[in-house]
Amino acid sequence: LKALLKQQNFNQLMPLSATRVQSDESHTTIPVNQIIEGDELIIFGGSVLPVDGILLDNKAELNESVLTGEFISVNKIFHEKLLSGSTNNGASFTMQATSRVNNSRLWQLMQLQKDSDNVNNNPMTQADRWSQWYLIGLFLICALCGIYWWFVDPSQVFTIVLSLLVVTCPCALSLATPTALASAIAELTDSGLMIRNKEALTQLAKVDEIFFDKTGTLTSAKMQLQDSFLLESTENKQTTRLSQTDIITLAANLESLSNHPVAEAFKTLNRPKLTLTEHQQVPSCGISAMWQGDLYQIAKLEFVSGSSEDNLYPPEYTQKANQLTVWLSKNHIPIALFCLSDQVNPSATQAVKRLNALHIQLNMLSSDSAAACNTIGESLEIN
């Protein structure tokens, strides 16, 4: 039952409806199971893609963490392939469906989850095979015992053979083992692991090498604000009226309407609410808004200032491998720099220590830079 509930929670990823563009350019809402190849769909901000397709707009920003485990958004361009299960982290865009729901990547993932929960359809375990031979041996022993007591004391044959069967009943081996497997698989499902073959559980004791995904497994997959720098300019005094607290409050308010993973680092700061106007999110670029008559933007340096010059970094700033930098500008002039990073998962530290104590070889897989991987590896003592 627990495994079934986990499967139902996973199925909630699939949207119930989608917006289709008709031939007369009108929009209509349809159930996702009515989507066919070639349909033109509108994907609104924060929505999950119901089917696979290709992008018809120039840009899109997607979170593919359900499929890849990487929580940093991926930028897509015109005619690039889109996968169902991805979440639109930017503005609305139009896509063309290239599959039906029951042939999409998200559907395949749901089927994989379903197969992992269906333990009865998996191959016979080692315990099942042992119980077969155990029963054969038990019946032979009971037969020999019965024959022996038939000649010694026939009145005791039934009692002794029955006692032998009760004492040596294989229920613990034949019934308790599948129950334990079902419970283990449900617990693993709760932890985000899908078991396609229950035979794999019996092989875990033989494992001598383990490969970990970095983002979301060894790390928390949640950006946190590590440091902030107030920039001073000799050419203008944009920062003379702003303090360290002011720039963080501004950043938190700018990011408040965004569902980008970077925005989550500012949403948890609980800063005072500011009255922003003309608040807008530019796909694959950043966020801008007006406050007290000035234009404020937060994003990568190229968006906020139109430049990527290294001399804008403050002298006290030190680049770290696993760090992401976000800039705040006022009227297109950078005024602050924020340093964000993904933190090591607290449970990963304990797990790695226990595995190292068992002398199991540990490896880390990631699409991040080697420097970023080395930083996490060193902190966790993964070679």
N, C-alpha and C positions, 0 to 999 in steps of 0.2 A: 504493500500500500504506500509506503514511504517513497519507494522508487517511482511509483506511478504519479504521485503528487509532484515530484521533481520534474518529471517529464511534462506534466501539464503546465508548470511554471515556465519551462523552456518554450513551450508552444506559444506563450504569450508574446514572443518576439514577432510572430507573424501578424502584420496588420490585417484588419478585417475588410478594409475597403481601400480604393485608390481613386484618384481623379484622372479621368481620361479626356483627352482633347478630341472633340468630334471633327468631322470633315468641314463643318461650317465654323470652326474655331470656338465653338461653345464648349463648356466644361460640364461633365457629368460624373457623378460618383457611382462607382460600380463595385460589386464584391470582387475580391482579389481572384477568386476562382474563375471569373469571366474574362480575365486578361489573356490575350492571345499574342502571338508573335507579330510584331509590327505596330502594336498599339503605342500611341504617344501619350505618356503619362507626366503629370506634374507632381514633383516631389517637394513638399513644403519643408521649411526649416524644422529640424527636430524629428522628422518622420523617418521611418525605416523603409528601405527599398523592398517591395514585395516580390520582385522578380529580377532576374539578370537583364542587363540591357547595355545600351551605349548612350553616352552623353550627347545631347543635341545643342546645349548651350556652350559658351566659350570656357566657362570655369565652373567647378563645383568642389566643395570641401567635404570629405566623407570620413567618418570614424568607422574603421573596419575591425575594431577590437574583437568583435564576436567571431570573426573569421581568422584573424591573424594574431590576436593577443596584444597588438601594438595600439596604445591608446592615443598616440599623437595622430592628428588628422592627416589625411592623404589628399593632396590636390590633384584633381582630375581636369583634363582638357578636352576640347571638342573631339567627339567620336571615340573617346577612350572607353574601355570596358568597365562596366559597373556591376557589382555583385550584390545579390539580395542578402539582406541581413545587415548591410551597412546603414549607418545613421547619417542623415544630412546635417552637418554641423554648420552650414552656412546659409545663404539665402536660397529661396526656391529656385529650382531648375527643371528643365524638361528633359526627359529621356525616352528612348525607344526600346520597347520590350523585345528581347531576343529569346525569351523562353516563357513557358507557362509556369504557374506556381508549382505544380508537381514535378517540375524538371529543373527547378532553380537550385542555387547553391544552398540557400537557407533550408529548403525542403530536404536536401540531402543530409544536412547537418541534423535536422529533426529526426530523420530516419535512423541516423547513426545513434542518436540518443535513445530512440525506441528500441533498437536492437540491443543496446547495452543493458537495458532494463529487463529484457525478455530472457531471463536466465534459463528457462526451460528449453529454449531452442538451441542452447549452446551445446558443444560436444560434451561427451561423458568425461567426468573428471577422474583423476587417479583413484579417489576414494570410491567412486562408483565401480571401477574395475576391480578394486580390492574386495569390495563387498560381494561381488559375484563369486570369486574364488573362495572367499570365506564361507559363503553359504554351501558351496559344493563340498568343501572340507568338513563343515559342520554336519551335514547330512550323512557323510560317510562314517564320521566318528559315532554319531547317534546310532547308525545301523549296526556297526561293530559292537557298540556297547549293548544294544538290545539283544544281539545274538549271544553275547557272552552271558548276560544275566538270564537269558532264556534257559540256558543249561544249568546255571548256578541256582537261581531262585526265580521261577517264572512269575510269581506273584508280585515281584518288585520291578518287573520290566517297565511297565507303564509309568510308574512313579519316577524311576531313575531317569528314563529317557526324557520325560517331560521336564524334570528338574534341570537336566543338561541343556535343553532348548531354552528354558527361561533364563538361566544364568548366562548363557552365551548368545543371547539375542543380539543381532547386528543392528538394532534400531539406531543406536548412537552413531554408528558409522554410515548407515544408509539414509537416515532421515535427518539427523542433526547437522551433517555436513552441508547438504543443500540449503538448509535453513540459515546456517552460518554464512554461506556464500551469498545468499540473497540479502542478508543484513549488511554484509561487507560492501556489496555492490551499491546498495542504497546509500551507505555512508560515503563511499567514494563519489557517487553522483552529487551528493550534497557539497563535496569539496571541489567540484568542477572536473572530475575525472570520469571519462566514459570507457567502460569495459566492453569490448566487442566479443570477447571470448573468455568465459570464466576459467578456462584452462590456464590463462595467463596468471591468475592469482596463485596457483600452485607452483608456478615457476619463479615467483618473486624471491624465494630463499636462495636461488642460484645466481641472482643478479650480482655482477661484480663491477658494473659501470653504468652510470646514470647521466642522462642529458637533460638539463633544465632549460626551459625558455626563460629569458631574462625578464622582460616587461610583464608585469602582472603576476609573476610567479616568484622570482627572487626579489622583485621590487613591488611596491604597493600600487603602481600604475596611477598614482595621484600626484600631480604637481604641487609642490609647496614652495612658498616664497622664502628664499634663503637670505637675500640681502637686497638692499635698494640704495641707489646713489643719486644724490641731487647734483645736477650738472650746473656749473657756473660758466657763463659766456662773457668774454671781454667785449664782444661786439654789441651785446644787448643784455639787459638785466631782466630777462624773462623770469628768473627764479627768485628775485628779491622779495616778492610777497608770498612765496610758497615755502612751507617747511617740509620736513621729512614726513610728518603726519599728513600734511595736505596732499602730497603727491600719491601716497598710498590710498587715501580716501578717494581721490579723483580716479585712480586706476580701478578701485573696487566698484565705483559707480558706473564707469564706462563698461566694465565687464559684466555688470549685473544682468543684462539682457541677452548675454551670449551663452550658448550651450557648448562652446569649445572647451576641450579639456584644460587648456591654459587658464580659462576663466574661473575654473573651480578653485584654483589657488587663491584667488582674490575674494571669492564669494564667502569663504569661511572666516574672513577677517572681521566681519560684523562692524563695518564702518558707518558713520552717519550718512543719511540719505541726502543727496544733493539734487537740485532741480536742473536737470539737463534737458536741452531741447535739440531737435534735429538729430536725434540719436539714430545712427544707422550702422549696419554691419556690411563691410565690403568683402565679398567672397574671396577667400584665399589671400586676403591682405590684412585686414584689421578692423578696428572700430573707431568711429569718430562721433563727436557730439559738441554742441555749443554750451558754454557755461560762462555766465557773466560777460557775454559779448565776445568771447574768445573761442577759437576752434581748438579742441583737444583731440588728439589721436593716440591710440595705443596699439602697438603691433611691432613687427620687425622694422629695423632701421630704414630700409628702402622705402617702406610705405609712409612712415611718419615724416621723413625729411627728403626723400628722393635721392638719398646718398647712402653709401656704405663705407664711408671713410673711417679708418681705424683711429684717427686722431680725436674722434669724438668720445672715446672711452676715457673715463677719469683715471688719473695716475694710480689710485689705490685699487683699481679693479684688476682682478686676476682671473684669467680664463681657466675654467675647469672642464674636464672632459665630459662629465655627465650633466652639464649645466646648459639651460636654455635662457637666452637673453630677450627681454621684452622692453621696448622703448616707449616713453611717453613724450609727446611733443605739444607745444603750444604755438599755434599759428605757424605750423610746419618747422618749428625750431625745437630740437630735442632738449628737454629739460630734466629728464630723469631716466634712469636705467634700473630695471628689475632683474634679479637673478633667480631663476626657478630651477628646481631639480626634482627628479623622481627619487623617493627614499627607499632604502632597503626594507623589505618586508620583515617585520619583527619575528615572525614564525620561521622565516627562511634561515636566520642565524642559528637558531636552535636545531633545525633540521640538518643543516650542513655539518654542524659539530657532531651530531650523532652519527651521520653517515661517514664522516672522516674517521670517527672512532672505530667503525666497522671495516675500515680500510677499503672503502668502495671508491673507485675512480669517479670523480665528478667533472662534468663538462657543462659549458654554458653556450646556448645558441641565441643569436640575436642578429638583427639587420642593422643595429647601431654601429657606430665607429668602433675600431679596435681600442681606442683610448677610453671611450666610455665603458666598454665591456671590462677592460682591465681595472678600472676604478672600482666597479662593483665586485669583480672577482677578488681583488685584493682585500676589500673590506669583509668579504665572506670567507676568505681563505680557500678560494677555488682556483686551482692552478690552470 
